[in-house]
């Protein structure tokens, strides 16, 4: 018999013995999921359309983007609470939502999960990398190796301070390969939020240059307005 210890729901703070990652069923069901979206940028498109016009004109480096939720409706505050306040109780629901997204897509699982790294100085300042923590949860649940040392990151300007075109320029040489054991591998790069895709595209380009056969992106939330 499975025992569920009583806790407070992450959203409504109602106490209960919850089965789904410290979240009551009402709040979990009310969370907005990303609607039908472009395969390679995860922006919503009409049913029946696989790839948006922008991605047809200029295909991203990533082969497929799997995004669980739009960056709003409560998920945004949970992500900020993790990054700014070290609220690690949010990690379980983040992993559950990404798994749910992958399950619905019936996608083939990769050989490796590669968390998007922070620059060492930024990691030292924050104390952790949220992508590492989410990746560990998913790796354990899905029985996939997590390659924390596959990529290194050079210092760059904070993406949040830049406009769309400068974000891509800023990320162009942001990553370098640390692991060379990628030849023929199917890789999922993982991050918490995708805004323009500049960071994930740069990471994907570096991994493919290192021999990765396919690089998908797994993200918890997709920003719908840049």
MILO-441689 format. One record per residue (C-alpha): residue in three letters; x, y, z. Coordinates in nm, 3 decimals. Example, Ala and Ser with C-alpha at 12.3 -4.5 7.8 and 13.67 -1.06 7.14 Angstrom:
BEGIN
 residuo      px      py      pz
     ALA   1.230  -0.450   0.780
     SER   1.367  -0.106   0.714
! end
This chain:
BEGIN
 residuo      px      py      pz
     UNK   0.000   0.000   0.000
     UNK   0.135   0.343  -0.098
     UNK   0.134   0.599   0.182
     UNK   0.096   0.967   0.089
     UNK   0.220   1.200   0.362
     UNK   0.018   1.514   0.425
     UNK   0.156   1.835   0.277
     UNK   0.034   2.172   0.152
     UNK  -0.058   2.218  -0.213
     UNK   0.200   2.432  -0.391
     UNK  -0.076   2.647  -0.540
     UNK  -0.374   2.676  -0.303
     UNK  -0.188   2.569   0.017
     UNK  -0.469   2.334   0.109
     UNK  -0.337   2.054   0.329
     UNK  -0.381   1.697   0.213
     UNK  -0.214   1.365   0.128
     UNK  -0.140   1.433  -0.237
     UNK  -0.036   1.177  -0.497
     UNK   0.098   1.432  -0.748
     UNK   0.407   1.616  -0.632
     UNK   0.265   1.824  -0.346
     UNK  -0.023   1.945  -0.560
     UNK  -0.392   1.884  -0.515
     UNK  -0.580   1.729  -0.806
     UNK  -0.789   2.044  -0.861
     UNK  -0.485   2.270  -0.900
     UNK  -0.294   2.014  -1.107
     UNK  -0.585   1.981  -1.351
     UNK  -0.627   2.360  -1.368
     UNK  -0.265   2.417  -1.476
     UNK  -0.260   2.536  -1.835
     UNK  -0.077   2.304  -2.074
     UNK   0.077   2.427  -2.395
     UNK  -0.168   2.382  -2.684
     UNK  -0.083   2.228  -3.022
     UNK   0.252   2.380  -3.114
     UNK   0.523   2.403  -3.379
     UNK   0.752   2.100  -3.360
     UNK   1.071   2.305  -3.359
     UNK   0.994   2.623  -3.164
     UNK   0.693   2.522  -2.948
     UNK   0.489   2.831  -3.032
     UNK   0.118   2.748  -3.078
     UNK   0.001   2.675  -3.434
     UNK  -0.339   2.567  -3.571
     UNK  -0.434   2.200  -3.550
     UNK  -0.299   2.011  -3.851
     UNK   0.006   2.239  -3.886
     UNK   0.336   2.085  -3.777
     UNK   0.587   2.365  -3.838
     UNK   0.528   2.740  -3.825
     UNK   0.620   2.966  -4.114
     UNK   0.920   3.116  -3.935
     UNK   1.073   2.774  -3.868
     UNK   1.010   2.669  -4.229
     UNK   1.203   2.974  -4.348
     UNK   1.482   2.940  -4.092
     UNK   1.483   2.596  -3.926
     UNK   1.622   2.586  -3.571
     UNK   1.917   2.363  -3.488
     UNK   1.700   2.160  -3.250
     UNK   1.511   1.870  -3.404
     UNK   1.205   1.893  -3.179
     UNK   1.099   2.103  -2.879
     UNK   0.879   1.952  -2.608
     UNK   0.736   2.221  -2.380
     UNK   0.490   2.137  -2.105
     UNK   0.325   2.468  -2.017
     UNK   0.305   2.831  -2.119
     UNK   0.511   3.056  -1.895
     UNK   0.214   3.188  -1.700
     UNK  -0.080   3.070  -1.485
     UNK   0.115   2.988  -1.171
     UNK   0.410   2.806  -1.329
     UNK   0.598   3.136  -1.361
     UNK   0.580   3.203  -0.986
     UNK   0.690   2.846  -0.902
     UNK   0.994   2.879  -1.130
     UNK   1.090   3.214  -0.977
     UNK   1.043   3.068  -0.630
     UNK   1.286   2.788  -0.712
     UNK   1.548   3.013  -0.873
     UNK   1.526   3.307  -0.634
     UNK   1.437   3.137  -0.306
     UNK   1.565   2.781  -0.344
     UNK   1.217   2.633  -0.305
     UNK   1.308   2.277  -0.400
     UNK   0.961   2.137  -0.328
     UNK   0.865   2.257  -0.678
     UNK   1.102   2.012  -0.851
     UNK   0.869   1.712  -0.833
     UNK   0.582   1.883  -1.013
     UNK   0.819   2.023  -1.277
     UNK   0.939   1.671  -1.356
     UNK   0.582   1.535  -1.357
     UNK   0.468   1.801  -1.607
     UNK   0.757   1.738  -1.847
     UNK   0.700   1.361  -1.825
     UNK   0.331   1.413  -1.899
     UNK   0.422   1.617  -2.209
     UNK   0.660   1.346  -2.335
     UNK   0.408   1.072  -2.270
     UNK   0.138   1.251  -2.469
     UNK   0.380   1.300  -2.759
     UNK   0.477   0.931  -2.749
     UNK   0.830   1.031  -2.830
     UNK   1.127   0.798  -2.834
     UNK   1.339   0.870  -2.529
     UNK   1.698   0.989  -2.579
     UNK   2.025   0.828  -2.475
     UNK   2.130   1.127  -2.264
     UNK   1.978   1.427  -2.089
     UNK   2.205   1.732  -2.097
     UNK   2.102   2.015  -1.861
     UNK   2.177   2.364  -1.994
     UNK   2.471   2.474  -1.776
     UNK   2.517   2.801  -1.593
     UNK   2.849   2.978  -1.597
     UNK   3.044   2.864  -1.286
     UNK   3.033   3.213  -1.133
     UNK   2.655   3.235  -1.175
     UNK   2.613   2.887  -1.034
     UNK   2.828   2.983  -0.736
     UNK   2.618   3.295  -0.678
     UNK   2.287   3.104  -0.696
     UNK   2.416   2.788  -0.527
     UNK   2.261   2.548  -0.779
     UNK   2.154   2.511  -1.141
     UNK   1.780   2.451  -1.166
     UNK   1.822   2.262  -1.497
     UNK   2.057   2.015  -1.322
     UNK   1.799   1.949  -1.051
     UNK   1.506   1.895  -1.288
     UNK   1.723   1.673  -1.508
     UNK   1.816   1.456  -1.208
     UNK   1.448   1.401  -1.128
     UNK   1.369   1.307  -1.488
     UNK   1.677   1.091  -1.532
     UNK   1.589   0.886  -1.225
     UNK   1.224   0.851  -1.324
     UNK   1.288   0.765  -1.691
     UNK   1.612   0.569  -1.634
     UNK   1.819   0.796  -1.860
     UNK   2.176   0.906  -1.793
     UNK   2.218   1.275  -1.709
     UNK   2.537   1.420  -1.859
     UNK   2.607   1.720  -1.635
     UNK   2.956   1.766  -1.778
     UNK   2.873   1.748  -2.150
     UNK   2.873   2.126  -2.196
     UNK   3.061   2.418  -2.047
     UNK   2.937   2.776  -2.057
     UNK   3.123   3.098  -2.119
     UNK   3.022   3.416  -1.941
     UNK   2.769   3.620  -2.138
     UNK   2.527   3.906  -2.081
     UNK   2.206   3.815  -1.898
     UNK   1.958   3.726  -2.173
     UNK   1.674   3.900  -1.989
     UNK   1.836   4.239  -2.057
     UNK   1.854   4.193  -2.438
     UNK   1.614   4.223  -2.730
     UNK   1.540   3.936  -2.969
     UNK   1.824   3.985  -3.220
     UNK   2.087   4.055  -2.953
     UNK   1.988   3.740  -2.763
     UNK   2.093   3.524  -3.058
     UNK   2.420   3.716  -3.100
     UNK   2.487   3.689  -2.728
     UNK   2.445   3.311  -2.732
     UNK   2.639   3.238  -3.051
     UNK   2.957   3.122  -2.874
     UNK   2.812   3.068  -2.528
     UNK   2.884   2.695  -2.498
     UNK   3.179   2.463  -2.551
     UNK   3.203   2.085  -2.553
     UNK   3.347   1.916  -2.244
     UNK   3.248   1.555  -2.322
     UNK   3.341   1.395  -2.653
     UNK   3.136   1.076  -2.601
     UNK   2.842   1.198  -2.809
     UNK   2.900   1.030  -3.146
     UNK   2.571   0.892  -3.276
     UNK   2.386   0.975  -2.954
     UNK   2.028   1.102  -2.926
     UNK   2.033   1.388  -2.677
     UNK   1.770   1.593  -2.494
     UNK   1.886   1.933  -2.372
     UNK   1.686   2.046  -2.074
     UNK   1.604   2.393  -1.942
     UNK   1.333   2.541  -1.726
     UNK   1.212   2.818  -1.961
     UNK   1.240   2.877  -2.336
     UNK   1.195   3.239  -2.446
     UNK   1.345   3.298  -2.791
     UNK   1.523   2.964  -2.825
     UNK   1.864   3.134  -2.857
     UNK   2.017   2.950  -2.560
     UNK   1.883   2.608  -2.658
     UNK   1.980   2.651  -3.024
     UNK   2.335   2.743  -2.928
     UNK   2.360   2.441  -2.698
     UNK   2.215   2.214  -2.969
     UNK   2.465   2.344  -3.225
     UNK   2.755   2.265  -2.992
     UNK   2.625   1.914  -2.920
     UNK   2.574   1.836  -3.289
     UNK   2.923   1.965  -3.367
     UNK   3.040   1.711  -3.109
     UNK   2.876   1.425  -3.297
     UNK   2.524   1.405  -3.150
     UNK   2.289   1.242  -3.402
     UNK   1.975   1.420  -3.281
     UNK   1.915   1.697  -3.030
     UNK   1.569   1.767  -2.890
     UNK   1.483   2.024  -2.623
     UNK   1.278   1.953  -2.312
     UNK   1.148   2.260  -2.130
     UNK   0.901   2.312  -1.852
     UNK   0.761   2.642  -1.980
     UNK   0.751   2.834  -2.308
     UNK   0.723   3.211  -2.316
     UNK   0.455   3.303  -2.571
     UNK   0.543   3.674  -2.591
     UNK   0.904   3.788  -2.637
! end
